Every structure is written in structure tokens, then in C-alpha cells.
Amino acid sequence: MDTIMELFGFFGQVPLWAAIAASALLAIAFAYKGAPLWLWAIAGYAGLVGLNAPVWLFATYTGLVILFNIKPLRRVLLSGPLMKLLDALKFLPKISETEQTAIEAGTVWVEGELFSGSPDFKRILNEPYPDLTKDEQAFLDGPVEKLCAMVDDWEVSVRKDFDEPTWDFMRKEGFFGLIIPKKFGGLEFSATAHSAIVAKLASRCGPLATTVMVPNSLGPAELLMHYGTDEQKEYYLPRLASGAEMPCFALTEPNAGSDAGGMESEGLVFKGEDGNLYLKLNWRKRYITLAAISTVLGLAFKLKDPENLLGKGVDPGITCALIPSDTEGVVLGKRHDPMGIPFYNCPTEGHDVVVPVNAIIGGAEGAGNGWRMLMESLAVGRGISLPAQSVGGAKLATRAIGDYTLIRKQFGLNIGKFEGIEEPMARIGGYTYMLEATRKYTTGGLDKGAKPAVVTAIAKYNFTELAREIINDAMDVVGGAGISRGPRNLFSNGYTSMPIAITVEGANILTRTLMIFGQGAIRCHPYAYKEIDALMNKNVKEFDDNFWKHIGHVAKNKVRAFVLSITRGYMAGSPVSGPSAKYFRKLAWASASFAFYSDLALGSYGGALKMKEKLAGRYADVLSYMYLATATLRRFEEEGRREEDRPYFDWAMEYAFYRMQIAFEGILKEIKVPGLSWAMRLAGLWGRLNPIGTQPSDYLGHKVAKAMQTKGEARDRITEGIFIPSDKHEALGRYEYAFDLISQASSIYSKLYTAMKRRDIPKGSVLNALDKAVGGGFISQDEADLIRKAEAARDDAVQVDDFSLEEYLKHTPNAPAGEGLTTERFESMVNNSND
């Protein structure tokens, strides 16, 4: 009390301008730190004293202090009427039951920190960044390595299937039971191991990765593990683990793709003549991976119970059940042709299929719980399979492009020395470092029990989009070697298949524009969902508690965003020193700005925000790159701040903030804030003058490209976990062999080029100059032999596949069975064209 009185006395003695300035600074400090309301009240009294305010102003202020600080009074006079007004205006979005289930699915993890405006970086740095167990690493080094060696991507594309020994090996070694508990015969691997296995398989053969990942992703095994009855687990899980049962999961329909709630497949509960309860099912599904060879279908459908036989009402809702594929009425056997990539992707139908009611996952008690099952399982699955597949492809591209740009020569130089080539190389290497960091950070969270629906949506969308950029860049760099299909080509099948990853597990357009921010703005916000729930349930107490905290939250982030912007993040501090510190400060700046602008959008659009998909997509981009940057920082710190990794790390971080900058500019240009849209345009102008990020520099890109072409431990680490064949007659093996020889001979090449510049030996072909170089004593005979060996390997590595007409017609990989281009048809076409 004495301190407060001294403060009042101080304000009463200082000049008016000083009192106003001190009050403003105190208000900024209070808002920046999120001071409680009672402390604001005391500060307000101090300000009134400093201003020599009249008694009536003191009385008015006292009334406001009482109104806002005495909660029962505030609820009656402010919060209650405000609730009624918001309800009448339909300001806050109404949430349907299916939307509510989707929002509540899973958990809020570190994305909540990024949404807060003041992230707890100590927590972020303490989140797991896991390694594999000895058993998991042994499986990766043993069966996974062997499986990769058994499969040839080109032969799979021609055969349109794996051979029987490959199928047998996958069953025998437990590839279809990676996630199933050991007590049921599975391997019980972590999400991190599951991800690493898929990534390595993807680096060898895309269809192989898909075939393994689907039974271990959303499907019967995962649903049974979490929701099945004991009887269902004991029967199915051992059979799934051993490969005796081949599962698929039938969700997507012609009229219900991303909108799974609009599915038309239906199940009807009825009582049989034996007195037992049954389901009569009818469905029409498509895009169902492994359906044609499945023995058990996981089926999602809308359950109807007109006689309320299950006691859950006449319309229990979306339900999941297990249907043996040989049940009468089940239709299988056809295949889709997804971009010519030969994994089993198929339609399936069911016509009056009758199964006992205990086919429902979880038994009768599981009726109507299918939507929750799907949302919770997808919340995990999106963070594992497709991100892992993307990382496998990214690492392969980083390795192979590093090889190729050292091997391939144009205009007398390795093409990796051209700046035009360095630009896409920097993207390939920088993205790969960022994606691997995010893969492990995400699976670390999943392994500790988190089920972050927003984070896994971020992962699925951004991994597949960046993988698409990587494969495009790789194709540009290798040029003709990328478009000439055959056993030597490492990239054409990945390029062709990329739209598949973009499309499945939620179309990327929808994931970006609706899920990441649309779901995140409600689920991850500290108060928004609680306010909406209170409004829907007319709970004045709950609304009052959260609404006024929300107002304080907005004020805090407005001031934090302003202060951090004018100080470029330096007021935020950093939990670490060293190269990461400046990025942590920028991340705090980005989070405060994002949180404030998010609340502006919520306040400006209310329930209509869900329809502002373009704007929501830009918010999604900011949130995405804040998360990718967070994971990249975690990796760099966890791995000991390796100096040799700095080019990749710095490029990835600079790029992340550059993408945030672009998104912020779009938000401030397009957001409509009643009465304040002009202020948003001014903020946008300030943001362009004081950007949070700019493109990575050309010099930084040069360092990334150089690192990709430099043999050594750093290059091996950045591409760790992919399959690298030892056979120099395989595609990547051929690149690796030539790369190693050219790297070994680098100092010899330097001697030769120096001698040529001095005209000690003739300019031109290195091979033609070897004899004179040896004769002149510039290099030894052994060195000349190494150059000949390296040049022969170089020449072999840059060749592309060619086929005789007979071979070409035989190996046309994309023609449907029985309709390929035969020699007779080809000759007929030639004759007709000549006529």
C-alpha cells in the first residue's frame, strides 16, 4: 500500500507531459506482459492522480473498475446482454455435430504455443526429437534394406505389380504389422520408426512405400487397436500382422470426397429370423487402396436403426465396420489407373451385404462413433505416411542431384557451378533439411501421445507441396535424363505420381483453406472455442470468463506485435545463444503478429470467416511456416549446432520467414476490418518497409548447392535413411560410383586445368591430354588411370535408356492390360499414316 501511495504522490508532482508519457509507457509494458485487470485498475488511478483529474472523473472511473472487476456484476450488466446480442446477430459461427467432432478430435500440441502470440520456447525445445530404438534400427538396416534391394522401380512400373517373392517377404518380415502390438504378433514400432521405414521404401519405389504404409495407416488395424472389442482384436490383429489378412479402408465415394460427412453408403439394422441383430449394407466407394486384393474391408457408412434396436436412436450416424471381402454382395476386382503408378487403387461396391451387428468396430457400442474414430485416426495418420513418403523422395533428390550436377558437364564445367543450376539446388537441399526436421519433430510428438490434428494437417499439406517443388526442380536440373523413361531414370515415376500425394488424405486445397486455419483458429485459440461453446450452451459464466480474457489477449498481442515489429524481435529475447537466437526472436514476432491478425479476422468476419477461404489460406501459410521453422530450430539445436549444416539451416529459416512475409502482405492487403481497413493497408506498407523475412540470398544458395556436391559426412547425414544401392549398374548406384571417382580425382582435374591454362598441355578434352600430361610430369600414370576411370563412369552416368522397337512395345508401362501397343497395331498405324 505504501508503494502505491508513493506512486500516486510521484505522479502528482511531475509535469503533465511527463505523467502522460510515463502512463503511456506503463500501459505498453502492462499490455506487453499481459498484466491482470486489477493491476490496470491501480495504474489507472495513478494516471488520474498525475492528470489532476476532477472528482467526477474519479467517481466514474471507480464505477467502471467495480463493473469490470466484480464478476457477478459484470455478468449481469455486460456479459449476459452481450451474449444475447451476439446470438441475435449470429456473430459467432454455429458448429454442427460433425464439425464439433472434427474440431475436438485429437489434441492441441505446440501449435497452441504459436497461436498464443507469446510461445514458450523452452517447451518447444524440450519436445522430443527422437531416435530409433536398437530393434527399429536393426529392422531398417536389415529387412527394409533387403526389401529395397529386391525391388526395382522400373520393373514394377512395367510389371504393374511386385513379384511373389516380394509379397512373401513383406508378409514374413511383418511389414503389414508395423504398428500392431507384439502380443498380437506385430512389431509395435513407434511412429518415428514407421515414418523412417516408409521414407526409405519411398526412396526406392513409390508403389512399395504405398503398399506398406496403407495397412499401417488409417485402416482396420489402427481402428481395432484403439476402438475394437477384445474379440475383434484377438481374431483380426494377429492375422493382419502376419499378412494372412490384407486390409483396406473404404471411405471415399463419388459424391463424398473431402466431405466425408456427405457419404451415401448406408447400413440398416434389422433383427434376423434367429433373433440376432444384423446389418444390411449398401455402398459404392472409390479410390480405395488395396481393395482389389483385400480380404477384409474397413467400411465407413451411415447407420440407420428405424426400430431403435441398438438403443441409440433411429439415426446413430457414421459407423465403421469390418466386412470380410468374400461376403455375398461384396464387389471387388476392378482397378483405377492413378497416373499409371502401379499400386492397387480400386473401386468397391456392396449390394445388400448382410453381416452380424458385431462386425461394427467396437461392437454395438461402437455404432455411431465412426466419425470420431476417423477424425482421431486421421489426426495421427496425416503426420506419418505422406510426410514420410515426401521426405524419402526429397532425400533421394538431394543425393542424386548432388551427384548429377558434379557429374554432368556443359561448356567445359560441371553444371553444379552454374548459378542457374544452384538456384533449384538450394531449394532442393533447403527444403530437405526443413522437411526431415519437421518429420522427426512431428513423430516425436505423436510418440509421446499427442494427436495434433492441426499440426498433422500442416504436415500433410506442406510436405506434399514442397515435395512437388523438389521433384519439379530435380526434373529441370536433369533435363532430358528426367524425361527419358527406363531403368536409369530416377525421377520420372516420382514426377508422375506427385499429384496422387497432393490429392489423397484430404485434397490440398481444402486442407490449406479450411482445415489448417479454419480448424486451428477455433481449436488452438486460447479462448475462441470456449466462447463459442458457452454461447451455444447459453452459459453466461463460461462466456464471461473467456470473453474478457480474450479482450486482454487481443490487447496484449496488439502491443507485442507493435513492439516486436519496431525492434525486429529483439525485445522478445531468445532461449538460446548462437546462430538460432535471431530466428527465435523473429518467431516470437511472427507469432504475436499472427495472433493479433487472427483475432482481427475472427472479430471482423465472425461466423462468415469459414467462407473466406483465400484469406484463411494465407493465415494457414503463416501458421505452417511458423511450425516448419520451429521444427527446424529444434533440429539444429538438438544436433549440436553443426557448422557444416549451417547453409541448409540458414537457407531453410530464411525461406520460412520469407513465406510468412508473403502471407502477411496478402492478409493485410485483403482483410476487411470495419472502419479500420485503411489501417491494415498502412500496416501492410510498414510491413513491406520492415519485412519479417526476405528471400535467401544467392550466396547462401551457393553454399547449399556446394554442400550438396561435396563428398563427406555432412552430405551423408542430410540424406541419411534412404536406400543407396551398392551395384554401380543401378540408377543411383551408377551416379554414386561416378560421383565418388570424380571427387577422388578432383585435385588431379585441378592440375590438368591449371596446365591447360598455362598452355603446358593442349586445351580441350581431358582424356586427349592425359598422355602429354603424364609425359610432361604434371600428373602420374596412376593419376591418369584414375581420370580415365572417372571419365568412363561420367560418360556412363549421363546416358539415358533407349529401346529397340520390340523392346519398347513390350515395356510400354502405362497401357491397360491387353490393350498395349502391339507390333501389328504399330505397323498398321504406320501404313495408315503413309496412305
MIZA-869560 format. One record per residue (C-alpha): x, y, z. Coordinates in steps of 0.1 Angstrom, whole numbers, plus 2048, in hexadecimal, padded with zeros to 3 digits. Layout:
// MIZA-869560
XYZ...
END
This chain:
// MIZA-869560
80080080081D81880882C8117E680B8197D580783A7E982B8447E082283D7BB8038537BE81986E7CF83386C7B381987179880B88E7AA82D8A07AA83989B7868308B27698118A975582489E73583A88874A81D87875B80C87173A82C86272B83284D74A80E84074981183772583282472B82281374980480973481A7FB71982E7E773280E7DA7437FF7D07218207C07158217AA7347FC7A47367F77B47587D87A976C7B97C076D7BE7CB7917E07D87897D37EC76D7B97FB7857D580679D7E98157807CA8277757C68387977EB8427957E58527737C78657807DB87379C7F687E7847DD89076F7CD8A178D7AB89278278B8A079177788D7AB75B88479277687377C78386079A75F8557A275884A77E77883777C77182679D74F81B79076080B77277A7FA78875E7EB79D74B7E177E7687CF76D7787BF78C7597B279E75079478972C78E7947247B378C7367B176B7237927617017A37687087C57597217BD73D72779973470378D7346F57A871D7147A570770D77F7036E97866F96F57A06DF70F7896D06F676D6CE6DC7836BE6F67906A570276C69F72577A6A273775C6AE73773D69871E72269F72F7006A171E6E16947226C06A673A6B368C74E6D368C7506D26B275D6AE6B07776B86977826D66AC7846C26CC7966A56BB7B96A06C87CC6B96DE7DC6DB6DD8026D96DD81D6F36D58067046BC7F47126DA8147246E38177336C17F373E6C27F874F6E480D76C6D88277656F38357426ED84672F7098677276F88747137158576FB71085D6FB6EA8826F26F08796D77098616C56F286E6A36E78856A06C988767A6C88A06606BD89763C6B389A6206CC8B46056C58995ED6B988A6086A28AD6116948B45EC68F8945E867B89D6066668C05F965F8B45D565A8925CD64B88B5F063D8AD5F162C8A85CE61E8855D66128915F56008AC5E05EF8925C75E487D5E15D28855F45B286F6135AC8706105868685EB58784A5F259E83D60C5868405F35698325D557C8185EA58E81D5D65AD8385C75C38435A35BD8375885D58585865E88555AB5F18315A65FE83C58861285959B6218435B862C82B59F63D84758B64D85A5A965B83C5BA6698395D86528145D86568155D867C82D5F468381560569C8045E66AA80D5DD6CE8265C16D380D5AD6E77F95AA6C78175A16B281F5C36A583F5D76A88315F36BE84760E6AF8466336B783764D6A085B65869A86663568F84663167A84F65266987364A66386A62865385163863B86B65363288663A62A86E62561586264560388664C5FA88762B5E78646275D984563B5DE82B61F5DA84060A5F383D62660D81762A60681160460982260362B8156236397F061E6327EA6006497FE6126647EB6336607C663A6637B66186607A95F96737C95F46877CA6176967A561969B7A45F76AC7C26006C37B061F6D078B6166CE7875F16C87785D86E078F5BE6F07815A36D97875B86BA7AB5C06C47B359C6CC7A558F6AB7B05A96927D05B969F7E559969E7D859267B7DF5B666F8025B567E80B59566C7FD5A064B7E358464C7C95A06487CF5BD6307BB5DB63B7AE5FA62A79861763777B62262277264662977165C60A75365C5F374A66C5D27366875E474968860576E68E60177C6A86197596AC62775868A63773969564B72669462A72A66F62470D65C61571763861F6FD62B6376F960F6506D760465D6D35F267F6BA5D667F6B15B76936B75966826A05776846B856969E6B15876B46D45966B06DC5B96A36EB5BE6806F55DA6696EA5DC6457045F16337056036117236176057356255E875962F5EF77763A5DA79C6425DD7A06255F77C461A5F97C95F45F97A45EE5F67A85D65D87BE5BF5EC7AF5C560E7A05A96247905C163D7815E363677F5FE65075F60F64675163165072C63664B70D64865A6FB6316716D56316736C161F68E69C62668869160F6A46AB61C6BC6B75F86C26D96046CE6CA61E6E66DD63B6D56C064A6C36B464669F6D26576906F264E6A370865E68872965667873663468275461E6797525F86747685DC66975B5C964A76B5A963E7715AD61976258C61074059561F72459160671C5B25F57405C15F874D5CC5D67735CE5D178B5C75B578D5E75A17A96005A27AD62559D7CC63158A7DB64D59F7F265F5887FF63D57C81063759E80A6125A57FE6105C87DC6005CF7C261C5CF7A06105C977A6145CB7645FE5E073F5FA5E37275E75FA7045DC5F26EE5D160E70C5C46217015B46427185B16607125AD6857105CC69A7305C36AC7425CB68B7405EF6977625FA6A475E5FB6C973F5E56C771C5F36CB72A60E6E273F61B6C57206236B171F6486A874364E6B375364A69175766F68A76B6746AB77F6556A378866268179068568C7A76796A97B96606937BE6796777CB6916907E86796947EB6696727EF68A65F80F69067282066F66881A65F64781A67A62C83369063E84B67264084666B61B84D68F61386D68F62887966F61787567F5F588569F6018A468E60F8A76795EF8A66995DA8BF6AA5F08D768D5ED8D26875C88D26AB5BD8F26B15D29016945BE8F469E59C8FF6C259E9236B85A592269D58A9116AF56E9266C855A91C6E35429326FE5339506ED5449426F156792F6DC57F90B6E957D90A6ED5A392170B59F90671F58B8F273759F8D372D58C8D770A5998E07155BC8BE7255C08A97065BE8C46F25D08C170A5EE89C7045EF8A06DE5EE8BA6DE60A8AA6F86208876E861D8966C66258A76D26458866E36508706C56488866AC65A8866C36788616C567885C6A067286F6966918606B26A683D6A969C8426836A285268C6C483269C6CE81D67F6C28336666D482E6786F58086766F17FF6976DF7E46956C47E86B86B57CE6BB6997DA6DD68E7FF6D468F7FA6B467B7E46C86618016E065F8196C36598046B263E7FE6D262B8216E162C8356C16288236B86098246DB5FA8496DF60184F6BC5F383E6C75D48556E45D18736CE5D786A6B55BC8636D15A48856E05AB8966BF5A88866B95868926DB57B8B66D45858B96B25758A66BD5568A56A253B8B068855489068F56787868B54B88866C53B87764F54D88962F55589E61D5708B763A57189D65557989965E59E87F67959C86467358184E65C5968516735B484869159E82A67E58F81D6735B18206945C37FB69E5BD7F067F5CF80068A5F07F26AC5EB7CF69E5E77CC6826027C56856277B36A56217B86BA6027D36D46077BD6F25FD7A46E86187BF6E06317CE70362D7AF71862A7997076437AB6F065B7CB7006657BE72266F79971C66F79D7006887BB70F6997AB73169F7917206B47A37026C27C57126CA7BA7346D57BB7396FB7977456FD7847436DC7767206DF76D72570475A7456FA7477336DE73F7166F573272D71071D7406F770E7206E970671470C6FB73671971573473571975874173474F75B74A73D74274575872774D77374076D76274C77A75D72876E77C71677F79572C79F78072D79C78070779B7A67067BA7A871C7CA78E7057C47A46E67D17C36F87F07B07037F87A36E07F17C56CF80C7D56E58247B76E28207B86BC8277DE6BB8457DD6D38547BE6C384F7CD6A08617EE6A887D7DB6BA87E7BF6A08787A66BB8957B06D287D7B86EF8727936EF8947846F889E7616F08A17417058C37396F58E174B6E98F37456C88E67436A48C373A6AF8BD7586C58B37716AA89A75869C88A7526BE8857776C287577A69F85F75C6A785276F6C684B78D6B08397776968247666B18197876C180F79669E7FD7766947EA7746B57DF7996B27D579768D7C37766947AD7876AE7A77A469679A78A67D78477969777679A6A37717A868176078A67075277668C74175767F74776165B76C75C65F76973865575E74463277C75B62E79273E6217AB75460E7B276862E7B27486437CC73962C7E47566327DF7526587E672C65380773564181374A65E80A72F67881971466283B72565E83B72E68383870968A8526FF67086A71A67E86470D6A186D6E969788C6F56848987086A38926EA6B88A76D46A18C46EC69E8C66EF6C48C16CA6CB8DD6C06B28F66D76C38F66F66AC90C6E569291E6FF67F91E6EA65F8F86EA6608F67106628F071563D8D16FE63E8C570B65F8C97306568B972C63489B71964389673365E89975164688174062E86873A64A86675E65486576963084675462B83776364A83E78663D82C77E61C80E77062F80D78E64780D7A662A7EF79461A7DC79563B7E17BA6407D87C161C7B87AE61C7AA7AD64078B7C36457897D266976B7E866E77780C67079B8026717A37F264F7B88116477CD80A6657D37E76587E07F56387F780C64B8037EE65F80A7DC63F81F7F96328337F96528377D364F8467D762D85E7F16398667DC6588627B864C86479B66387678864888478A62589076F60D8AF75C6168CD76D6068DE7605E78FE75B5FB8EB7456148DC7315F78FF72C5E990B71E60A8EE70560B8F56FA5E791A6F65EE9136E160D8FD6CA5F991A6C45E19346BE5FC93C69B60693C69562B92A69064C9146AF6499066A36279016806358EE68E6538D76A463F8CC68662A8CE66C6468B46516468AF64C6208B862D60C8D96305FA8E06125E59046055E49005F85C190F6115A98F860558D8D961259F8CC6355998D76455BA8F462D5BE90263959C90065D5A89106555C992D6425B893465F5A09316795BB94A6675D19646635B59606875AA9636935CF98267E5D499168C5B49896B15BC9AC6BB5C39B96AA5A499F6BC58F9AC6DD59E9CF6D45949C46CD5709AF6ED56D9CC70257B9E36F35629CB6FA5469C771F5519ED72254F9ED71152DA046F753B9ED6DD52C9D36E25119B06EF51A9926D95149896B651D9986AB53E99C6885309AF6945129C76A75289D068B5409EE67C52D9FE69E52A9F76A754EA08687559A2568C541A296AF54EA296A4572A0A6B757B9F8698588A0367458E9F865557A9E264A5989D166C5989CB66A5729BC6475779A465559299A67157A99265855F97E64457796B66358396466F56095764C55694064D57493567056C92D66654891964855490665C56E8F96765558EB65D53D8C565853A8B26385328A962F50F8966115028925FE4E286F6004D38685DD4E08745E65038616075038405F64FA8465DB51484E5F453083360E52A82B61354F80B62654F7F56135377D86005477DC5DB5477D35CC5257D35ED5147F85F55108066014EF80F5E04DD8275DE4C08095D64A97F65F54B581560B4B181B5FF48D7F76044857F962849281862F47E80862145E7E96354637FC65546981064F4497F064A436
END
